[in-house]
Amino acid sequence: MPLETPGTPPDANAADERAARLQSPDMAPYWLAAVIESADDAIISKTLDGVITSWNSGAERIFGYTADEAIGQPVTMLIPADHLDEEPSIIARLRRGERIEHYETVRVRKDGSLVDISLTVSPINGPDGSVIGASKIARDITDRRRAEQALRRSERELSDFFENAVVGLHWVGPDGTILRANRAELEMLGYTREEYLGHHIAEFHADQEGISDILRRLQVGEVLHEYESRLRCKDGSIRHVLIDSSVLWEGGEFVHTRCFTRDITDKKRAEAERDRLLENERRARREAEEASRLKDEFLATVSHELRTPLTAIIGWARMLRDGNLDEETAARALGAIDRNAKSQAQLIEDLLDISRIVSGKMHLDVRPLEPSAVINSAVEAVKPAAQAKGIRLQIVVDPNAGPVAGDFERLQQVVWNLLSNAVKFTPAGGRVRVSLERADSHAELMVTDNGQGISADFLPHVFDRFRQADSSITRAFGGMGVGLAVVKSIVEMHGGTVRASSEGEGKGASFTVSLPLTSERHAAGRAETKNEPSSSKHPRPCPPELDGLKILVVDDEPDTCEVVRATFEHCGSKVKTSTSAAGALALVGEWQPDVLVADISMPEMDGYELIRRVRAQGAQAGGRMPAVALTAMARIEDRVKALSEGYQMHVAKPVEPEELRAVVAGLAGVAIKGA
């Protein structure tokens, strides 16, 4: 064929000739051989007895044998020993004229390594139409097999991870249906797989608005991190959880969510408990601070209330001692000293009552009594204070509103406290009303005034110890804030109740005491006569037993010794005093007193040791002399100890002179009769 000159169009006839030659039947074997040789797959032919008859370059690349090495060899050299049974089966199918497609198996390379292949085997027919051999197309699928195995391994690992994860996992479809859940999720909520899968997620959320919010946010492509929610368990309990959720998208379509569920119920409980403890600690701190404040205010109030009467007592006493007062002024001075001393004694008694109440050592002498008698006695005691302020006392008493079982003196203390408070907080010219009536099975006492009233803020605390509506130094009313606390405790010890009411400041106040009734009316009359104190204010005459009686007084306070000396010398007694127990022991031996009156709390040797030493002496040396413990140690246990150590009587300071004289006279009388 002549060469073509550049730029010169090819001869059209020559091109047609060349195309016709390439398409001629003679070229068909050439084309077939070229296609087989250029194929990536192994294309092999063999006889029915398994001898290889053709081998292309694809077969050489896959199996490692050249055509010269493979042609004429049995095809079994490519089959692993454990797969040799495949060949007879394939041959049998070929003889039946079957075509085998995509048969996946394993073959062995020249170097002994294995290769995964996909076989397509077709029968080759001879001129007479019978099967004389077979063609095989073998495709290397090793990489695909590895990829599939890796995929299956990954799926197994993912499934294992999903199922055995310690955190709850679940998938939810775009419509909210639960598609998949792991063991941790099911165990956390208590459902079986059948009870959970296929149900809408909203069935398990305690907050319906919450799940709607979750789905809405996920559908717009948001990823949720630590979304706090509450899930409902099978047993009805609620689990607090944190949810991390995102959506799997494919081609822009919502496939399903992937949700991690962490149970934080214990954490929430711990936080709630921590908050509770923190609040308790804060409340305890506030209460402690409030208690400390009240204590400081109370101590300041006690100091003020004790110092105030002392000012009058000390001032008038010094002026009396100087002797510069006329008779009228001296009488007023003595009256002031008497009033302020009694006021101070009452303050101390109130404090002791609080101490007895707190320690549980307040005891009642309970007997049937008429509450009307208690009221009348208390009213008489408070009348002077009311008259001094021009306050009208209105008494409305039902004489049949009784009897009750109680301690006359303690109930009188209750009524006196309520009346004293009413008089104190009612302005001059005001009114205080006392009423007693029967209310079902109770006697109901009410004390009402039109005075200062009680603010709504303070009303819940009106019976608290040491609480006062106004504790400032500018307060208009005195007192330590213990009276109403004592009232409440005494009333409750009688099985009753007390309550306070007020419409507010400036609108007065009302206190109501309710006591259970008893049926022993006759006994109440007798008890009333026995318990009601005498209202006589005239001093009693000196007991005759005191005349000429030798009395030894022992107290480390000289002033106390002197006042006791004066008390008995006024009645003709012979008195010697000692400011120490050691000095008293010497006087017992030298002077042989008839009665010993001794303090308990003294330095070096106390009153207990003193009486023990006195009792250790013989009768001739005064060892059996009557003895009175006159002491400020006024608790029940103090009284019991004094009597057990050898004293015949225990008298608490302060004491009225008449009472002390009566006690000593009584002991002297008993001693004289015994002699």
C-alpha positions as CSV (number, residue, x, y, z in Angstrom):
1,M,0.0,0.0,0.0
2,P,1.4,3.4,-1.0
3,L,2.3,5.9,1.7
4,E,0.0,8.8,2.2
5,T,1.3,12.3,1.8
6,P,0.5,14.7,4.7
7,G,-2.1,17.2,3.8
8,T,-3.4,15.0,1.1
9,P,-6.9,13.4,1.6
10,P,-6.7,9.6,1.8
11,D,-7.9,7.7,-1.1
12,A,-11.5,6.9,-0.4
13,N,-11.4,3.7,-2.4
14,A,-8.4,2.4,-0.4
15,A,-10.2,3.0,2.9
16,D,-13.2,1.1,1.7
17,E,-11.1,-1.8,0.6
18,R,-9.3,-1.9,4.0
19,A,-12.6,-1.9,5.9
20,A,-14.0,-4.7,3.8
21,R,-10.9,-6.8,4.3
22,L,-11.1,-6.4,8.2
23,Q,-14.8,-7.5,8.1
24,S,-14.2,-10.5,6.0
25,P,-14.8,-14.0,7.5
26,D,-11.2,-14.8,7.2
27,M,-10.5,-12.1,9.9
28,A,-13.0,-13.6,12.4
29,P,-10.4,-16.0,14.1
30,Y,-8.0,-13.0,14.3
31,W,-10.6,-10.8,16.1
32,L,-11.6,-13.7,18.5
33,A,-8.0,-14.4,19.4
34,A,-7.4,-10.7,20.0
35,V,-10.5,-10.3,22.3
36,I,-9.6,-13.4,24.3
37,E,-6.0,-12.3,24.7
38,S,-6.8,-8.8,25.8
39,A,-9.5,-9.8,28.4
40,D,-8.7,-9.2,32.1
41,D,-10.4,-12.4,33.1
42,A,-8.9,-15.8,32.6
43,I,-10.3,-17.5,29.6
44,I,-9.5,-21.2,29.4
45,S,-10.7,-24.1,27.4
46,K,-10.4,-27.8,28.3
47,T,-11.4,-31.2,27.2
48,L,-14.1,-33.2,29.0
49,D,-11.3,-35.3,30.6
50,G,-10.0,-32.1,32.1
51,V,-6.9,-31.3,29.9
52,I,-6.2,-27.6,29.3
53,T,-6.4,-26.7,25.6
54,S,-6.1,-22.9,25.6
55,W,-4.8,-20.3,28.1
56,N,-4.9,-16.5,27.6
57,S,-2.8,-13.8,29.2
58,G,-5.6,-13.1,31.8
59,A,-5.2,-16.7,33.0
60,E,-1.4,-16.2,33.2
61,R,-1.9,-13.0,35.3
62,I,-4.4,-14.6,37.7
63,F,-2.8,-18.1,38.1
64,G,0.9,-17.4,37.4
65,Y,1.3,-20.1,34.7
66,T,2.4,-19.3,31.1
67,A,0.5,-20.8,28.3
68,D,3.3,-23.2,27.6
69,E,3.2,-24.3,31.2
70,A,-0.5,-24.7,31.4
71,I,-1.7,-26.1,28.0
72,G,-1.7,-29.9,28.0
73,Q,-1.8,-30.0,31.8
74,P,-4.8,-31.3,33.8
75,V,-7.0,-28.5,35.1
76,T,-6.9,-30.1,38.6
77,M,-3.5,-28.4,39.1
78,L,-5.5,-25.3,39.7
79,I,-7.9,-26.9,42.2
80,P,-7.1,-27.1,45.9
81,A,-7.2,-30.6,47.3
82,D,-10.3,-29.8,49.4
83,H,-12.2,-28.6,46.3
84,L,-11.3,-31.5,44.0
85,D,-14.9,-32.9,44.3
86,E,-16.1,-29.8,42.4
87,E,-14.7,-30.9,39.0
88,P,-16.7,-34.1,38.5
89,S,-19.8,-32.3,39.3
90,I,-19.0,-29.5,36.8
91,I,-18.2,-32.1,34.1
92,A,-21.4,-33.9,34.7
93,R,-23.4,-30.8,34.3
94,L,-21.5,-29.9,31.1
95,R,-22.3,-33.3,29.6
96,R,-25.9,-32.4,30.1
97,G,-25.4,-29.2,28.2
98,E,-25.8,-26.9,31.2
99,R,-24.1,-23.5,31.4
100,I,-22.8,-22.7,34.9
101,E,-22.7,-19.0,35.7
102,H,-21.1,-17.0,38.5
103,Y,-19.9,-20.1,40.4
104,E,-17.8,-18.8,43.2
105,T,-15.0,-21.0,44.5
106,V,-11.3,-21.1,45.3
107,R,-8.3,-22.0,43.1
108,V,-4.6,-22.3,43.7
109,R,-1.9,-20.2,42.0
110,K,1.5,-21.4,40.7
111,D,3.1,-20.0,43.9
112,G,0.6,-22.0,46.1
113,S,-1.4,-19.1,47.2
114,L,-5.2,-19.2,46.9
115,V,-7.3,-17.0,44.8
116,D,-11.1,-16.4,45.0
117,I,-12.7,-16.6,41.6
118,S,-16.1,-16.5,40.0
119,L,-16.5,-19.1,37.3
120,T,-18.7,-19.1,34.2
121,V,-18.4,-22.5,32.5
122,S,-20.0,-23.2,29.1
123,P,-20.0,-26.5,27.1
124,I,-18.1,-26.7,23.7
125,N,-19.9,-28.7,21.1
126,G,-18.2,-30.7,18.3
127,P,-19.2,-30.8,14.6
128,D,-21.7,-33.5,15.4
129,G,-23.3,-31.4,18.2
130,S,-22.0,-33.4,21.0
131,V,-20.1,-31.8,23.9
132,I,-16.4,-32.2,23.4
133,G,-15.0,-29.7,26.0
134,A,-15.7,-26.6,28.0
135,S,-14.7,-22.9,28.1
136,K,-14.1,-21.2,31.4
137,I,-14.1,-17.6,32.2
138,A,-12.6,-17.1,35.7
139,R,-12.8,-13.6,37.3
140,D,-10.5,-12.8,40.2
141,I,-12.8,-11.8,43.1
142,T,-10.2,-11.9,45.9
143,D,-10.4,-8.1,46.5
144,R,-14.2,-8.2,46.4
145,R,-14.3,-11.2,48.8
146,R,-11.9,-9.4,51.1
147,A,-14.1,-6.3,50.9
148,E,-17.2,-8.4,51.6
149,Q,-15.5,-10.1,54.5
150,A,-14.3,-6.8,55.9
151,L,-17.9,-5.5,55.5
152,R,-19.4,-8.5,57.2
153,R,-16.8,-8.2,60.0
154,S,-17.5,-4.6,60.4
155,E,-21.3,-5.3,60.5
156,R,-20.7,-8.0,63.1
157,E,-18.5,-5.6,65.2
158,L,-21.1,-2.9,64.8
159,S,-23.9,-5.2,65.8
160,D,-21.9,-6.5,68.7
161,F,-21.0,-3.0,69.8
162,F,-24.6,-1.8,69.4
163,E,-26.0,-4.7,71.4
164,N,-23.4,-4.9,74.1
165,A,-22.8,-1.2,74.7
166,V,-23.2,-0.2,78.3
167,V,-25.1,2.9,77.2
168,G,-28.6,2.7,75.8
169,L,-28.9,2.8,72.0
170,H,-31.9,3.0,69.8
171,W,-32.8,4.0,66.3
172,V,-36.0,5.8,65.4
173,G,-37.6,6.2,62.0
174,P,-38.7,9.6,60.6
175,D,-42.3,8.9,61.8
176,G,-41.1,8.3,65.4
177,T,-41.3,4.5,65.3
178,I,-38.5,2.6,67.3
179,L,-36.6,0.5,64.8
180,R,-33.8,-1.0,66.9
181,A,-32.7,-1.0,70.5
182,N,-29.9,-2.6,72.4
183,R,-29.9,-4.6,75.6
184,A,-28.8,-1.7,77.8
185,E,-31.8,0.4,76.6
186,L,-34.2,-2.4,77.2
187,E,-32.8,-3.3,80.6
188,M,-32.8,0.4,81.7
189,L,-36.5,0.7,80.9
190,G,-37.6,-2.9,81.8
191,Y,-39.2,-3.7,78.4
192,T,-38.8,-6.8,76.2
193,R,-37.7,-6.2,72.7
194,E,-41.2,-7.0,71.4
195,E,-42.7,-4.5,73.8
196,Y,-40.4,-1.7,72.7
197,L,-39.6,-2.1,69.0
198,G,-42.3,-1.0,66.6
199,H,-43.9,1.4,69.1
200,H,-43.8,5.2,68.8
201,I,-41.1,6.8,70.9
202,A,-43.7,9.1,72.4
203,E,-45.2,6.2,74.3
204,F,-42.1,6.1,76.5
205,H,-41.5,9.8,77.0
206,A,-43.0,11.3,80.1
207,D,-42.8,14.8,78.4
208,Q,-44.9,14.7,75.3
209,E,-43.9,18.2,74.3
210,G,-40.3,17.1,74.7
211,I,-40.4,14.3,72.1
212,S,-42.2,16.6,69.6
213,D,-39.4,19.1,70.1
214,I,-36.7,16.4,69.6
215,L,-38.2,15.1,66.3
216,R,-38.8,18.6,65.0
217,R,-35.2,19.6,65.6
218,L,-33.8,16.4,64.1
219,Q,-35.9,16.7,61.0
220,V,-34.3,20.1,60.2
221,G,-30.8,18.6,60.5
222,E,-29.9,19.6,64.1
223,V,-27.7,17.3,66.1
224,L,-28.8,17.0,69.7
225,H,-26.1,16.8,72.5
226,E,-27.0,15.9,76.1
227,Y,-30.7,16.6,75.6
228,E,-32.3,16.0,79.0
229,S,-35.5,14.1,79.1
230,R,-37.6,11.7,81.2
231,L,-38.5,8.2,80.1
232,R,-41.3,6.1,81.5
233,C,-40.3,2.5,82.6
234,K,-42.5,-0.5,82.4
235,D,-43.0,-0.5,86.2
236,G,-44.2,3.1,86.0
237,S,-41.1,4.7,87.4
238,I,-39.4,7.6,85.6
239,R,-35.7,7.5,84.5
240,H,-33.9,10.8,83.9
241,V,-31.7,10.5,80.8
242,L,-29.4,12.5,78.6
243,I,-29.9,11.9,74.8
244,D,-27.4,12.4,72.0
245,S,-29.1,12.0,68.7
246,S,-28.3,12.6,65.0
247,V,-30.0,11.5,61.7
248,L,-28.6,9.2,59.1
249,W,-29.4,10.8,55.7
250,E,-29.2,9.0,52.3
251,G,-29.8,11.0,49.2
252,G,-31.3,13.8,51.2
253,E,-33.8,11.4,52.7
254,F,-34.3,10.9,56.5
255,V,-33.4,7.2,57.1
256,H,-33.4,6.9,60.9
257,T,-32.0,8.6,64.0
258,R,-29.1,7.2,66.0
259,C,-29.7,7.9,69.7
260,F,-27.4,7.4,72.7
261,T,-29.3,7.3,76.0
262,R,-27.4,7.8,79.2
263,D,-29.2,7.1,82.5
264,I,-28.6,10.0,85.0
265,T,-31.3,9.1,87.4
266,D,-28.9,8.4,90.2
267,K,-27.0,11.6,89.4
268,K,-30.2,13.6,89.5
269,R,-31.1,11.9,92.9
270,A,-27.6,12.7,94.2
271,E,-28.0,16.3,93.0
272,A,-31.4,16.6,94.6
273,E,-30.0,15.1,97.8
274,R,-27.1,17.4,97.6
275,D,-29.4,20.4,97.1
276,R,-31.6,19.1,100.0
277,L,-28.6,18.8,102.3
278,L,-27.3,22.2,101.1
279,E,-30.7,23.8,101.8
280,N,-30.8,22.0,105.2
281,E,-27.3,23.3,105.9
282,R,-28.3,26.8,104.8
283,R,-31.4,26.6,106.9
284,A,-29.4,25.2,109.9
285,R,-27.0,28.1,109.5
286,R,-29.8,30.6,109.3
287,E,-31.4,29.0,112.4
288,A,-28.0,29.0,114.2
289,E,-27.4,32.6,113.3
290,E,-31.0,33.5,114.3
291,A,-30.5,31.5,117.6
292,S,-27.2,33.3,118.2
293,R,-28.9,36.7,117.5
294,L,-31.8,35.8,119.8
295,K,-29.3,34.6,122.5
296,D,-27.4,37.9,122.3
297,E,-30.7,39.9,122.4
298,F,-31.9,37.7,125.3
299,L,-28.7,38.2,127.3
300,A,-28.9,41.9,126.7
301,T,-32.5,41.8,127.8
302,V,-31.7,39.7,130.9
303,S,-29.0,42.1,131.8
304,H,-31.3,45.1,131.4
305,E,-34.2,43.4,133.3
306,L,-32.0,42.4,136.2
307,R,-30.0,45.6,136.4
308,T,-33.1,47.8,136.3
309,P,-34.6,46.6,139.7
310,L,-31.1,46.5,141.1
311,T,-30.7,50.2,140.4
312,A,-33.6,51.0,142.6
313,I,-32.6,48.6,145.3
314,I,-29.0,49.7,145.5
315,G,-29.9,53.4,145.3
316,W,-32.6,53.4,148.0
317,A,-30.6,51.1,150.2
318,R,-27.6,53.5,150.2
319,M,-29.8,56.4,150.9
320,L,-31.4,54.5,153.8
321,R,-28.0,53.6,155.1
322,D,-26.9,57.2,155.0
323,G,-30.0,58.1,157.2
324,N,-30.8,61.3,155.3
325,L,-34.4,60.4,154.4
326,D,-37.4,61.6,156.3
327,E,-40.0,59.0,157.5
328,E,-42.3,59.3,154.5
329,T,-39.5,59.0,151.9
330,A,-37.9,56.1,153.9
331,A,-41.3,54.3,153.7
332,R,-41.4,54.9,149.9
333,A,-37.8,53.6,149.7
334,L,-38.6,50.4,151.5
335,G,-41.7,49.9,149.3
336,A,-39.5,50.4,146.1
337,I,-36.9,48.0,147.4
338,D,-39.6,45.4,148.2
339,R,-41.2,45.7,144.7
340,N,-38.0,45.6,142.8
341,A,-36.7,42.6,144.8
342,K,-39.9,40.7,144.1
343,S,-39.6,41.7,140.4
344,Q,-36.1,40.4,140.3
345,A,-37.1,37.2,142.1
346,Q,-39.9,36.7,139.5
347,L,-37.4,37.1,136.6
348,I,-35.1,34.5,138.2
349,E,-38.1,32.1,138.7
350,D,-39.1,32.5,135.0
351,L,-35.5,31.6,134.0
352,L,-35.6,28.6,136.3
353,D,-38.9,27.5,134.8
354,I,-37.5,27.7,131.3
355,S,-34.5,25.6,132.5
356,R,-36.9,23.0,134.1
357,I,-39.0,22.9,130.9
358,V,-36.0,22.4,128.6
359,S,-34.5,19.7,130.8
360,G,-37.9,18.0,131.3
361,K,-37.7,18.4,135.0
362,M,-40.8,20.6,135.7
363,H,-43.2,18.5,137.8
364,L,-46.9,19.1,138.5
365,D,-48.9,18.5,141.6
366,V,-52.0,17.5,139.6
367,R,-55.4,17.4,141.5
368,P,-59.0,18.1,140.5
369,L,-59.7,21.9,140.8
370,E,-62.1,24.5,139.6
371,P,-60.6,26.8,136.9
372,S,-62.8,29.7,138.1
373,A,-60.9,29.7,141.4
374,V,-57.6,29.8,139.5
375,I,-58.8,32.8,137.5
376,N,-60.1,34.7,140.5
377,S,-56.8,34.3,142.3
378,A,-54.8,35.5,139.3
379,V,-57.2,38.4,138.7
380,E,-56.7,39.5,142.3
381,A,-52.9,39.5,141.8
382,V,-53.0,41.6,138.7
383,K,-55.7,44.1,139.8
384,P,-53.3,46.7,141.3
385,A,-51.3,46.9,138.0
386,A,-54.6,47.3,136.0
387,Q,-56.0,49.9,138.4
388,A,-52.7,51.9,138.2
389,K,-53.2,52.2,134.4
390,G,-56.9,52.8,134.6
391,I,-57.6,49.5,132.7
392,R,-61.0,48.0,133.2
393,L,-61.0,44.3,133.9
394,Q,-64.1,42.5,132.7
395,I,-64.6,39.0,134.2
396,V,-67.1,36.6,132.6
397,V,-66.7,33.2,134.3
398,D,-69.1,30.2,134.0
399,P,-68.8,28.5,137.4
400,N,-69.8,25.2,135.8
401,A,-66.9,25.2,133.4
402,G,-65.0,22.6,135.3
403,P,-63.5,20.9,137.0
404,V,-60.1,20.2,135.4
405,A,-57.1,18.1,136.6
406,G,-54.2,20.4,137.2
407,D,-51.6,22.1,139.4
408,F,-53.2,25.1,141.0
409,E,-50.1,27.2,141.3
410,R,-48.9,26.4,137.7
411,L,-52.3,27.2,136.2
412,Q,-52.4,30.4,138.3
413,Q,-49.0,31.2,136.8
414,V,-50.5,30.7,133.3
415,V,-53.5,33.0,133.9
416,W,-51.3,35.6,135.7
417,N,-48.8,35.6,132.8
418,L,-51.6,36.1,130.2
419,L,-53.3,38.8,132.3
420,S,-50.0,40.6,133.0
421,N,-49.2,40.6,129.3
422,A,-52.6,42.0,128.5
423,V,-52.3,44.8,131.1
424,K,-48.7,45.6,130.0
425,F,-49.6,45.9,126.3
426,T,-52.9,47.7,126.8
427,P,-52.8,51.5,126.9
428,A,-54.1,53.5,129.9
429,G,-57.9,53.5,129.9
430,G,-58.1,50.3,127.9
431,R,-60.0,47.1,128.5
432,V,-59.0,43.5,129.3
433,R,-61.6,40.8,129.2
434,V,-61.3,37.4,130.9
435,S,-63.8,34.7,130.1
436,L,-64.3,31.1,131.0
437,E,-66.8,28.8,129.4
438,R,-67.4,25.1,128.7
439,A,-66.7,24.0,125.1
440,D,-67.7,20.3,124.7
441,S,-65.3,18.3,126.8
442,H,-62.9,21.3,127.5
443,A,-62.8,24.3,129.7
444,E,-61.9,27.3,127.6
445,L,-60.2,30.4,129.1
446,M,-59.9,33.5,126.9
447,V,-57.9,36.7,127.7
448,T,-58.6,39.5,125.3
449,D,-57.4,43.1,125.2
450,N,-57.7,46.1,123.0
451,G,-54.1,47.0,123.2
452,Q,-51.0,47.0,121.0
453,G,-51.9,43.7,119.1
454,I,-49.5,41.3,117.3
455,S,-48.1,41.7,113.8
456,A,-48.8,38.9,111.3
457,D,-45.0,38.3,111.0
458,F,-44.5,37.8,114.7
459,L,-47.7,35.9,115.5
460,P,-46.3,32.4,114.5
461,H,-43.4,33.0,116.9
462,V,-45.3,34.5,119.9
463,F,-44.8,31.3,122.0
464,D,-41.1,30.9,121.1
465,R,-38.6,31.1,123.9
466,F,-36.7,34.4,124.1
467,R,-38.6,35.9,121.1
468,Q,-39.9,39.4,121.4
469,A,-41.7,41.5,118.8
470,D,-39.5,44.4,119.7
471,S,-36.1,43.6,121.2
472,S,-34.5,47.0,120.5
473,I,-33.2,49.3,123.2
474,T,-36.0,51.7,122.3
475,R,-38.7,49.1,123.0
476,A,-41.7,50.4,124.9
477,F,-42.3,47.3,127.0
478,G,-40.0,45.3,129.3
479,G,-39.7,41.6,129.9
480,M,-37.4,38.8,128.7
481,G,-39.8,37.1,126.3
482,V,-40.1,33.8,128.3
483,G,-43.6,34.2,129.9
484,L,-45.6,33.0,126.9
485,A,-43.2,30.1,126.3
486,V,-43.7,29.0,129.9
487,V,-47.5,29.4,129.4
488,K,-47.4,27.1,126.4
489,S,-45.3,24.4,128.1
490,I,-47.4,24.4,131.3
491,V,-50.7,24.2,129.3
492,E,-49.4,21.3,127.2
493,M,-48.2,19.5,130.3
494,H,-51.8,19.6,131.4
495,G,-52.9,18.1,128.1
496,G,-54.3,21.3,126.8
497,T,-53.6,23.8,124.1
498,V,-53.0,27.5,123.8
499,R,-53.4,29.7,120.8
500,A,-53.0,33.4,120.0
501,S,-54.8,35.6,117.5
502,S,-54.7,39.2,116.5
503,E,-56.0,41.3,113.6
504,G,-52.7,43.2,113.6
505,E,-50.8,45.9,115.3
506,G,-53.0,48.3,117.2
507,K,-56.0,46.0,117.1
508,G,-55.6,44.0,120.3
509,A,-54.8,40.4,120.9
510,S,-56.6,37.3,122.2
511,F,-55.1,34.2,123.9
512,T,-57.2,31.1,124.3
513,V,-56.4,28.2,126.7
514,S,-58.2,25.0,126.4
515,L,-58.0,22.3,129.2
516,P,-59.7,18.9,129.3
517,L,-62.4,18.5,131.9
518,T,-62.5,15.9,134.6
519,S,-65.6,14.5,136.4
520,E,-64.2,14.8,140.0
521,R,-66.0,18.0,141.1
522,H,-66.3,17.1,144.8
523,A,-62.6,16.4,145.0
524,A,-61.9,19.7,143.1
525,G,-63.6,21.7,145.8
526,R,-61.4,20.2,148.4
527,A,-58.2,20.6,146.3
528,E,-59.1,24.2,145.6
529,T,-59.4,24.9,149.3
530,K,-56.0,23.3,149.9
531,N,-54.1,24.8,147.0
532,E,-55.5,28.3,146.8
533,P,-53.0,30.6,148.4
534,S,-54.1,33.0,151.1
535,S,-54.8,36.5,150.0
536,S,-54.0,38.0,153.3
537,K,-51.4,40.6,153.1
538,H,-50.9,41.3,156.8
539,P,-47.7,39.9,158.3
540,R,-48.1,36.9,160.4
541,P,-47.0,37.0,164.1
542,C,-43.8,35.3,165.1
543,P,-44.1,31.6,165.8
544,P,-43.6,31.0,169.6
545,E,-41.1,28.3,168.9
546,L,-38.5,30.9,167.7
547,D,-38.4,32.7,171.0
548,G,-35.0,32.0,172.6
549,L,-34.1,29.4,169.9
550,K,-30.4,29.2,169.1
551,I,-29.9,29.4,165.3
552,L,-26.6,29.0,163.5
553,V,-26.6,30.7,160.0
554,V,-23.9,29.7,157.5
555,D,-23.5,31.6,154.2
556,D,-20.4,32.9,152.4
557,E,-22.4,36.1,151.6
558,P,-22.3,38.4,154.7
559,D,-25.4,40.3,153.5
560,T,-27.4,37.1,153.5
561,C,-26.1,36.2,156.9
562,E,-27.2,39.6,158.2
563,V,-30.7,39.5,156.7
564,V,-31.3,36.0,158.1
565,R,-30.0,37.1,161.4
566,A,-32.5,40.0,161.5
567,T,-35.3,37.8,160.4
568,F,-34.9,35.5,163.5
569,E,-33.7,38.1,166.0
570,H,-37.0,40.0,165.3
571,C,-38.8,37.0,166.8
572,G,-36.5,36.7,169.8
573,S,-34.1,34.0,168.5
574,K,-30.4,33.9,169.4
575,V,-28.5,33.9,166.1
576,K,-24.8,33.4,165.3
577,T,-23.4,33.6,161.8
578,S,-20.4,32.2,159.9
579,T,-19.2,32.9,156.4
580,S,-17.4,29.6,156.1
581,A,-18.3,25.9,156.7
582,A,-15.1,25.5,158.8
583,G,-16.1,28.3,161.1
584,A,-19.6,26.8,161.4
585,L,-18.2,23.5,162.5
586,A,-16.3,25.2,165.3
587,L,-19.5,27.0,166.5
588,V,-21.4,23.7,166.5
589,G,-19.0,22.3,169.0
590,E,-18.7,25.4,171.1
591,W,-22.2,26.9,171.0
592,Q,-24.4,23.9,170.6
593,P,-27.1,25.6,168.3
594,D,-30.7,24.2,168.2
595,V,-31.1,24.6,164.4
596,L,-28.6,25.0,161.5
597,V,-29.5,27.1,158.4
598,A,-26.7,26.7,155.8
599,D,-26.0,27.6,152.2
600,I,-24.9,24.8,149.8
601,S,-22.6,26.6,147.4
602,M,-19.6,27.8,149.4
603,P,-15.8,27.9,148.7
604,E,-13.4,25.4,150.1
605,M,-16.1,23.3,151.9
606,D,-19.7,23.2,150.5
607,G,-22.9,22.7,152.4
608,Y,-23.0,19.0,151.6
609,E,-19.7,18.3,153.2
610,L,-20.7,20.5,156.1
611,I,-23.8,18.5,156.9
612,R,-21.9,15.2,156.5
613,R,-19.4,16.3,159.1
614,V,-22.1,17.5,161.4
615,R,-24.0,14.2,161.2
616,A,-20.7,12.4,161.8
617,Q,-20.5,13.9,165.3
618,G,-22.3,12.3,168.2
619,A,-25.7,13.5,169.5
620,Q,-24.1,15.2,172.4
621,A,-22.0,17.3,170.0
622,G,-25.0,18.4,167.9
623,G,-24.9,15.6,165.3
624,R,-28.7,15.3,165.4
625,M,-29.5,19.0,165.2
626,P,-32.3,19.9,162.6
627,A,-30.8,21.6,159.5
628,V,-32.3,23.7,156.7
629,A,-30.5,24.1,153.3
630,L,-31.1,27.7,152.2
631,T,-29.7,27.9,148.7
632,A,-30.0,29.3,145.2
633,M,-29.5,25.8,143.9
634,A,-33.2,25.3,143.3
635,R,-33.5,22.3,141.0
636,I,-35.3,19.1,141.9
637,E,-32.1,17.2,141.9
638,D,-30.5,19.8,144.2
639,R,-33.4,19.3,146.7
640,V,-33.2,15.5,146.5
641,K,-29.4,15.6,147.2
642,A,-29.7,18.1,150.1
643,L,-32.3,15.8,151.8
644,S,-30.3,12.7,151.1
645,E,-27.1,14.2,152.6
646,G,-28.8,15.0,155.9
647,Y,-30.8,18.2,155.7
648,Q,-34.4,18.1,156.9
649,M,-35.6,20.9,154.6
650,H,-34.6,22.5,151.3
651,V,-35.6,26.1,150.8
652,A,-34.8,28.0,147.6
653,K,-33.6,31.6,147.6
654,P,-35.1,34.1,147.5
655,V,-37.5,33.4,150.4
656,E,-40.0,35.5,152.3
657,P,-39.0,36.0,156.0
658,E,-42.4,34.6,157.1
659,E,-41.8,31.4,155.1
660,L,-38.3,30.9,156.5
661,R,-39.5,31.5,160.1
662,A,-42.3,29.0,159.6
663,V,-39.9,26.3,158.3
664,V,-37.4,26.8,161.2
665,A,-40.2,26.9,163.7
666,G,-41.7,23.7,162.3
667,L,-38.3,21.9,162.6
668,A,-37.8,23.2,166.1
669,G,-41.2,22.1,167.2
670,V,-40.6,18.6,165.8
671,A,-37.2,18.5,167.6
672,I,-38.8,19.6,170.9
673,K,-41.5,16.9,170.7
674,G,-38.9,14.3,169.8
675,A,-36.9,15.3,172.8
